Amino acid sequence: MWVQVLVVLAYVYAVVAYLVTDAAYFPEQAPPAWSWPAVAAVGVGFVPGLLCLLVALPLLASADFRAEHRQWRLLGTVSAATVIMLLVMATPPGWELFDWYVG
């Protein structure tokens, strides 16, 4: 769950930084140090996101897991945020974000 939280927060950070940063001051060959969490989330964030979803969805589908763990709603919320992140990554704005950070 915490891996999902970190990846989603880093992706949200990437989106906010993209929206408030002037592209002219963002060198492509050497991104500034503040952007490395965003570069990692945009570049390879889908890998841990998908892996975490592959683990979380069967747990959330299990009635025994939901009965034994009180934090299943938090896991469900984080998993939903991960799904939204992955959907955004697959859209043209997500591709533009990828191109800006990784390209």
TIFI-171803 format. One record per residue: residue number from 1; chain; x, y, z of N, C-alpha, C, O, CB in turn. Coordinates in nm, 2 decimals. Each point is the difference from the previous one (the first is absolute). Glycine has a CB too. Layout:
N
{pt NUM 'A' {X Y Z} {X Y Z} {X Y Z} {X Y Z} {X Y Z}}
...
//
This chain:
103
{pt 1 'A' {0.08 -0.12 0.00} {-0.08 0.12 0.00} {0.09 0.13 0.00} {-0.03 0.09 -0.07} {-0.15 -0.22 0.19}}
{pt 2 'A' {0.29 0.12 -0.04} {0.08 0.12 0.01} {0.08 0.03 -0.13} {0.03 0.11 -0.04} {-0.01 -0.15 0.28}}
{pt 3 'A' {0.01 -0.07 -0.32} {0.06 0.02 -0.13} {-0.09 0.07 -0.09} {0.03 0.09 -0.07} {0.11 -0.30 0.10}}
{pt 4 'A' {-0.27 0.17 -0.03} {-0.10 0.07 -0.08} {-0.01 0.14 0.04} {-0.01 0.09 -0.09} {-0.12 -0.30 0.06}}
{pt 5 'A' {0.13 0.24 0.15} {-0.02 0.14 0.05} {0.12 0.08 -0.05} {-0.02 0.11 -0.05} {-0.10 -0.18 0.26}}
{pt 6 'A' {0.24 0.02 -0.20} {0.12 0.07 -0.04} {0.00 0.03 -0.16} {0.03 0.11 -0.04} {0.10 -0.21 0.23}}
{pt 7 'A' {-0.17 0.00 -0.26} {0.00 0.02 -0.15} {-0.11 0.10 -0.04} {0.03 0.08 -0.08} {0.05 -0.32 0.05}}
{pt 8 'A' {-0.20 0.23 0.09} {-0.10 0.09 -0.03} {0.03 0.14 0.04} {-0.02 0.10 -0.08} {-0.15 -0.28 0.10}}
{pt 9 'A' {0.23 0.20 0.10} {0.04 0.13 0.04} {0.11 0.06 -0.09} {0.00 0.12 -0.03} {-0.06 -0.18 0.26}}
{pt 10 'A' {0.16 -0.02 -0.27} {0.10 0.05 -0.09} {-0.06 0.03 -0.14} {0.05 0.10 -0.06} {0.12 -0.24 0.18}}
{pt 11 'A' {-0.27 0.07 -0.16} {-0.06 0.03 -0.13} {-0.08 0.13 0.01} {0.00 0.09 -0.09} {-0.01 -0.33 0.03}}
{pt 12 'A' {-0.06 0.26 0.17} {-0.07 0.13 0.02} {0.09 0.11 0.01} {-0.02 0.11 -0.05} {-0.16 -0.23 0.17}}
{pt 13 'A' {0.30 0.10 -0.05} {0.10 0.10 0.00} {0.05 0.04 -0.14} {0.03 0.11 -0.03} {0.04 -0.20 0.26}}
{pt 14 'A' {-0.05 -0.02 -0.32} {0.04 0.03 -0.13} {-0.10 0.08 -0.08} {0.04 0.09 -0.07} {0.08 -0.31 0.08}}
{pt 15 'A' {-0.25 0.19 0.01} {-0.10 0.08 -0.07} {0.00 0.14 0.05} {-0.01 0.10 -0.09} {-0.13 -0.30 0.06}}
{pt 16 'A' {0.14 0.23 0.16} {0.00 0.13 0.05} {0.13 0.08 -0.05} {-0.01 0.11 -0.04} {-0.12 -0.19 0.24}}
{pt 17 'A' {0.24 0.01 -0.19} {0.13 0.07 -0.04} {-0.01 0.03 -0.15} {0.05 0.11 -0.04} {0.08 -0.23 0.21}}
{pt 18 'A' {-0.19 0.03 -0.25} {-0.02 0.03 -0.15} {-0.08 0.12 -0.02} {0.03 0.09 -0.08} {-0.01 -0.33 0.03}}
{pt 19 'A' {-0.13 0.25 0.13} {-0.09 0.11 -0.02} {0.05 0.14 0.04} {-0.04 0.10 -0.05} {-0.14 -0.27 0.08}}
{pt 20 'A' {0.27 0.17 0.07} {0.05 0.13 0.05} {0.14 0.03 -0.04} {0.05 0.11 0.03} {-0.19 -0.15 0.16}}
{pt 21 'A' {0.21 -0.04 -0.27} {0.13 0.02 -0.04} {0.00 0.05 -0.14} {-0.07 -0.06 -0.09} {0.16 -0.11 0.25}}
{pt 22 'A' {-0.01 0.27 -0.19} {0.02 0.05 -0.14} {0.09 -0.09 -0.07} {0.12 -0.03 0.05} {-0.16 0.27 0.02}}
{pt 23 'A' {0.00 -0.30 -0.18} {0.08 -0.09 -0.08} {0.13 0.05 -0.04} {0.10 -0.07 -0.02} {-0.31 -0.03 -0.06}}
{pt 24 'A' {0.22 0.23 0.06} {0.13 0.07 -0.04} {0.11 -0.02 0.10} {0.12 0.01 -0.03} {-0.25 0.15 -0.11}}
{pt 25 'A' {0.09 -0.17 0.27} {0.10 -0.01 0.10} {0.02 -0.14 0.05} {0.05 -0.03 0.11} {-0.11 0.25 -0.04}}
{pt 26 'A' {0.02 -0.32 -0.15} {0.01 -0.14 0.03} {0.09 -0.07 -0.10} {-0.05 -0.04 -0.11} {-0.18 0.04 0.22}}
{pt 27 'A' {0.36 -0.01 -0.08} {0.09 -0.05 -0.11} {-0.02 -0.15 -0.02} {-0.01 -0.08 0.10} {0.18 0.25 -0.03}}
{pt 28 'A' {-0.19 -0.21 -0.19} {-0.03 -0.14 -0.03} {0.12 -0.10 0.03} {-0.02 -0.11 0.05} {-0.13 0.19 -0.23}}
{pt 29 'A' {0.27 -0.03 0.16} {0.12 -0.09 0.01} {0.03 -0.02 0.15} {0.05 -0.11 0.04} {0.04 0.18 -0.26}}
{pt 30 'A' {-0.12 0.02 0.31} {0.04 -0.01 0.14} {-0.12 0.06 0.08} {0.01 0.12 0.04} {0.24 -0.10 -0.09}}
{pt 31 'A' {-0.35 -0.10 0.08} {-0.11 0.05 0.08} {0.05 0.04 0.14} {0.09 -0.06 0.05} {-0.25 -0.08 -0.18}}
{pt 32 'A' {0.10 0.24 0.19} {0.04 0.04 0.13} {-0.03 -0.11 0.10} {-0.08 -0.09 -0.02} {0.03 0.33 -0.04}}
{pt 33 'A' {0.12 -0.23 0.18} {-0.01 -0.10 0.10} {-0.15 -0.02 0.05} {-0.04 -0.11 0.04} {0.28 0.16 0.03}}
{pt 34 'A' {-0.31 0.06 -0.06} {-0.14 -0.01 0.05} {-0.09 -0.08 -0.09} {-0.10 -0.05 0.05} {0.13 0.27 0.06}}
{pt 35 'A' {0.01 -0.25 -0.23} {-0.09 -0.07 -0.09} {0.03 -0.15 0.00} {-0.08 -0.07 -0.07} {0.07 0.27 -0.07}}
{pt 36 'A' {0.11 -0.25 0.20} {0.03 -0.14 -0.01} {-0.11 -0.09 0.06} {-0.03 -0.11 -0.06} {0.27 0.17 0.08}}
{pt 37 'A' {-0.31 -0.03 0.09} {-0.11 -0.09 0.04} {-0.11 0.00 -0.11} {-0.07 -0.10 -0.02} {0.12 0.15 0.26}}
{pt 38 'A' {-0.07 0.07 -0.30} {-0.10 0.00 -0.11} {0.04 -0.08 -0.12} {-0.08 -0.06 -0.07} {0.01 0.29 0.15}}
{pt 39 'A' {0.20 -0.22 -0.12} {0.05 -0.07 -0.11} {-0.02 -0.15 0.02} {-0.04 -0.08 -0.09} {0.21 0.26 0.04}}
{pt 40 'A' {-0.14 -0.23 0.17} {-0.01 -0.14 0.04} {-0.15 -0.04 -0.01} {-0.03 -0.11 -0.05} {0.24 0.12 0.19}}
{pt 41 'A' {-0.29 0.07 -0.09} {-0.15 -0.04 0.01} {-0.05 0.00 -0.14} {-0.08 -0.09 -0.04} {0.05 0.19 0.26}}
{pt 42 'A' {0.06 0.00 -0.31} {-0.05 0.00 -0.13} {0.06 -0.10 -0.09} {-0.07 -0.06 -0.08} {0.03 0.30 0.11}}
{pt 43 'A' {0.17 -0.27 -0.01} {0.07 -0.09 -0.09} {-0.03 -0.15 0.03} {-0.02 -0.07 -0.09} {0.20 0.24 0.08}}
{pt 44 'A' {-0.18 -0.21 0.14} {-0.01 -0.14 0.03} {-0.11 -0.02 0.11} {-0.01 -0.11 0.05} {0.25 0.07 -0.11}}
{pt 45 'A' {-0.32 0.14 0.09} {-0.10 -0.01 0.11} {-0.11 -0.10 -0.03} {-0.06 -0.05 0.09} {0.11 0.28 -0.04}}
{pt 46 'A' {-0.07 -0.26 -0.18} {-0.10 -0.10 -0.04} {0.04 -0.14 0.05} {-0.09 -0.09 0.02} {0.03 0.23 -0.22}}
{pt 47 'A' {0.19 -0.17 0.21} {0.04 -0.14 0.03} {-0.04 -0.03 0.15} {-0.07 -0.09 0.02} {0.26 0.11 -0.18}}
{pt 48 'A' {-0.14 0.06 0.26} {-0.05 -0.03 0.13} {-0.15 0.02 0.02} {-0.06 -0.07 0.08} {0.28 0.14 0.00}}
{pt 49 'A' {-0.28 0.02 -0.15} {-0.14 0.02 0.00} {-0.08 -0.12 -0.04} {-0.09 -0.04 0.07} {0.13 0.28 -0.11}}
{pt 50 'A' {0.00 -0.30 -0.07} {-0.07 -0.12 -0.04} {0.03 -0.12 0.09} {-0.09 -0.08 0.03} {0.11 0.16 -0.26}}
{pt 51 'A' {0.10 -0.09 0.28} {0.03 -0.11 0.09} {-0.08 0.01 0.13} {-0.05 -0.10 0.05} {0.28 0.09 -0.15}}
{pt 52 'A' {-0.24 0.13 0.15} {-0.07 0.02 0.12} {-0.15 -0.03 -0.02} {-0.07 -0.05 0.09} {0.23 0.23 -0.01}}
{pt 53 'A' {-0.21 -0.14 -0.19} {-0.14 -0.03 -0.03} {-0.03 -0.15 -0.02} {-0.10 -0.05 0.05} {0.08 0.27 -0.16}}
{pt 54 'A' {0.12 -0.29 0.06} {-0.01 -0.15 -0.02} {-0.01 -0.06 0.14} {-0.06 -0.11 0.02} {0.18 0.12 -0.24}}
{pt 55 'A' {-0.05 0.05 0.32} {-0.01 -0.06 0.14} {-0.12 0.05 0.07} {-0.07 -0.08 0.07} {0.32 0.07 -0.07}}
{pt 56 'A' {-0.29 0.14 -0.02} {-0.11 0.06 0.08} {-0.14 -0.05 -0.04} {-0.08 -0.02 0.08} {0.23 0.22 -0.05}}
{pt 57 'A' {-0.17 -0.21 -0.16} {-0.13 -0.04 -0.05} {-0.05 -0.13 0.05} {-0.12 -0.01 0.05} {0.16 0.15 -0.25}}
{pt 58 'A' {0.04 -0.25 0.20} {-0.05 -0.12 0.06} {-0.03 0.01 0.15} {-0.09 -0.06 0.05} {0.22 -0.06 -0.22}}
{pt 59 'A' {-0.05 0.20 0.24} {-0.02 0.02 0.14} {-0.13 0.07 0.03} {-0.08 -0.03 0.09} {0.32 0.04 -0.05}}
{pt 60 'A' {-0.27 0.10 -0.12} {-0.12 0.07 0.01} {-0.12 -0.08 -0.03} {-0.11 0.02 0.05} {0.23 0.19 -0.10}}
{pt 61 'A' {-0.11 -0.31 -0.04} {-0.11 -0.09 -0.04} {-0.03 -0.10 0.11} {-0.10 -0.06 -0.01} {0.16 0.10 -0.23}}
{pt 62 'A' {0.03 -0.06 0.33} {-0.01 -0.11 0.10} {-0.08 0.06 0.12} {0.04 0.10 0.06} {0.18 -0.21 -0.13}}
{pt 63 'A' {-0.33 0.04 0.10} {-0.08 0.04 0.12} {0.07 -0.02 0.13} {-0.01 0.07 0.09} {-0.20 -0.13 -0.22}}
{pt 64 'A' {0.29 -0.05 0.13} {0.08 -0.03 0.12} {0.10 0.11 0.03} {0.02 0.05 0.11} {-0.05 -0.29 -0.15}}
{pt 65 'A' {0.10 0.29 -0.06} {0.09 0.11 0.01} {-0.07 0.13 0.05} {0.05 0.06 0.10} {0.10 -0.16 -0.28}}
{pt 66 'A' {-0.26 0.13 0.13} {-0.07 0.12 0.04} {-0.05 -0.02 0.14} {-0.01 0.10 0.07} {-0.06 -0.05 -0.31}}
{pt 67 'A' {0.03 -0.17 0.28} {-0.05 -0.02 0.14} {0.12 0.01 0.10} {-0.03 0.05 0.11} {-0.16 -0.19 -0.20}}
{pt 68 'A' {0.30 0.10 0.05} {0.12 -0.01 0.10} {0.07 0.14 0.01} {0.06 0.03 0.10} {-0.04 -0.28 -0.15}}
{pt 69 'A' {-0.01 0.32 -0.06} {0.08 0.13 -0.01} {-0.09 0.12 0.00} {-0.09 0.01 -0.09} {0.27 -0.14 -0.03}}
{pt 70 'A' {-0.16 0.22 0.21} {-0.09 0.11 0.01} {0.04 0.11 -0.11} {-0.08 0.09 -0.03} {0.05 -0.13 0.28}}
{pt 71 'A' {0.16 0.03 -0.30} {0.05 0.10 -0.09} {-0.03 -0.04 -0.15} {0.06 0.06 -0.09} {0.11 0.00 0.26}}
{pt 72 'A' {-0.27 -0.15 -0.19} {-0.02 -0.04 -0.14} {-0.06 0.12 -0.08} {0.02 0.00 -0.12} {-0.06 -0.24 0.20}}
{pt 73 'A' {-0.03 0.33 -0.02} {-0.05 0.12 -0.07} {0.11 0.09 -0.05} {-0.01 0.05 -0.11} {-0.20 -0.07 0.25}}
{pt 74 'A' {0.31 0.03 -0.06} {0.12 0.08 -0.04} {0.07 -0.06 -0.11} {0.04 0.06 -0.10} {-0.01 0.02 0.33}}
{pt 75 'A' {-0.02 -0.22 -0.23} {0.06 -0.07 -0.11} {-0.08 0.02 -0.13} {0.05 0.02 -0.11} {0.05 -0.19 0.27}}
{pt 76 'A' {-0.23 0.17 -0.14} {-0.09 0.02 -0.12} {0.01 0.14 -0.05} {0.00 0.01 -0.13} {-0.15 -0.18 0.22}}
{pt 77 'A' {0.16 0.27 -0.01} {0.02 0.14 -0.04} {0.13 0.01 -0.08} {0.00 0.07 -0.10} {-0.14 0.01 0.30}}
{pt 78 'A' {0.25 -0.13 -0.14} {0.13 0.01 -0.07} {0.00 -0.07 -0.13} {0.06 0.04 -0.09} {0.05 -0.02 0.32}}
{pt 79 'A' {-0.17 -0.14 -0.23} {-0.01 -0.07 -0.12} {-0.08 0.07 -0.11} {0.03 0.00 -0.12} {-0.01 -0.21 0.25}}
{pt 80 'A' {-0.13 0.28 -0.09} {-0.08 0.08 -0.10} {0.09 0.11 -0.05} {-0.01 0.04 -0.12} {-0.20 -0.10 0.24}}
{pt 81 'A' {0.29 0.13 -0.03} {0.08 0.10 -0.05} {0.11 -0.05 -0.09} {0.04 0.07 -0.10} {-0.08 0.05 0.31}}
{pt 82 'A' {0.09 -0.24 -0.19} {0.09 -0.06 -0.09} {-0.06 -0.03 -0.14} {0.06 0.02 -0.10} {0.06 -0.12 0.30}}
{pt 83 'A' {-0.24 0.05 -0.20} {-0.07 -0.02 -0.12} {-0.02 0.13 -0.08} {0.02 0.01 -0.12} {-0.14 -0.21 0.22}}
{pt 84 'A' {0.08 0.31 -0.03} {-0.01 0.13 -0.06} {0.13 0.05 -0.06} {0.01 0.05 -0.11} {-0.19 0.00 0.27}}
{pt 85 'A' {0.29 -0.07 -0.08} {0.13 0.03 -0.05} {0.04 -0.07 -0.13} {0.05 0.06 -0.10} {0.02 -0.01 0.34}}
{pt 86 'A' {-0.10 -0.18 -0.24} {0.03 -0.08 -0.12} {-0.08 0.04 -0.12} {0.05 0.00 -0.11} {0.01 -0.19 0.26}}
{pt 87 'A' {-0.19 0.22 -0.13} {-0.08 0.05 -0.10} {0.05 0.13 -0.06} {0.00 0.02 -0.12} {-0.20 -0.13 0.22}}
{pt 88 'A' {0.24 0.20 -0.01} {0.06 0.13 -0.05} {0.13 -0.02 -0.08} {0.02 0.06 -0.10} {-0.12 0.05 0.30}}
{pt 89 'A' {0.18 -0.21 -0.16} {0.12 -0.03 -0.07} {-0.03 -0.05 -0.14} {0.08 0.02 -0.09} {0.03 -0.08 0.31}}
{pt 90 'A' {-0.22 0.00 -0.24} {-0.04 -0.05 -0.13} {-0.07 0.09 -0.09} {-0.04 -0.03 -0.11} {0.03 -0.19 0.22}}
{pt 91 'A' {-0.01 0.35 -0.07} {-0.07 0.10 -0.08} {0.10 0.09 -0.06} {0.12 0.01 0.04} {-0.32 -0.02 0.11}}
{pt 92 'A' {0.16 0.09 -0.25} {0.10 0.10 -0.06} {0.06 0.10 0.10} {0.12 0.03 -0.02} {-0.26 -0.05 -0.19}}
{pt 93 'A' {0.07 0.07 0.31} {0.07 0.08 0.10} {0.10 -0.07 0.07} {0.11 0.05 0.04} {-0.32 0.08 -0.01}}
{pt 94 'A' {0.19 -0.26 0.00} {0.10 -0.08 0.07} {0.12 -0.02 -0.09} {0.12 -0.01 0.05} {-0.30 -0.11 0.08}}
{pt 95 'A' {0.16 0.10 -0.26} {0.11 -0.01 -0.10} {0.08 0.13 0.00} {0.12 -0.01 -0.01} {-0.25 -0.16 -0.13}}
{pt 96 'A' {0.06 0.28 0.14} {0.07 0.13 0.00} {0.08 0.02 0.12} {0.12 0.04 -0.01} {-0.30 0.05 -0.13}}
{pt 97 'A' {0.13 -0.13 0.25} {0.07 0.00 0.13} {0.13 -0.09 -0.01} {0.10 0.04 0.05} {-0.31 0.01 0.08}}
{pt 98 'A' {0.19 -0.17 -0.18} {0.11 -0.09 -0.02} {0.11 0.06 -0.09} {0.12 -0.01 0.03} {-0.27 -0.18 0.00}}
{pt 99 'A' {0.11 0.25 -0.14} {0.09 0.06 -0.09} {0.08 0.12 0.06} {0.11 0.02 -0.03} {-0.26 -0.09 -0.16}}
{pt 100 'A' {0.08 0.14 0.27} {0.06 0.12 0.07} {0.11 -0.04 0.10} {0.10 0.06 0.01} {-0.31 0.07 -0.05}}
{pt 101 'A' {0.18 -0.24 0.12} {0.09 -0.04 0.10} {0.11 -0.10 -0.06} {0.11 0.02 0.04} {-0.29 0.01 0.13}}
{pt 102 'A' {0.14 -0.12 -0.25} {0.09 -0.11 -0.04} {0.06 0.03 -0.14} {0.11 -0.05 -0.03} {-0.25 -0.11 0.17}}
{pt 103 'A' {0.06 0.22 -0.22} {0.04 0.02 -0.14} {0.12 0.09 -0.03} {0.03 0.02 -0.12} {-0.26 -0.06 0.07}}
//
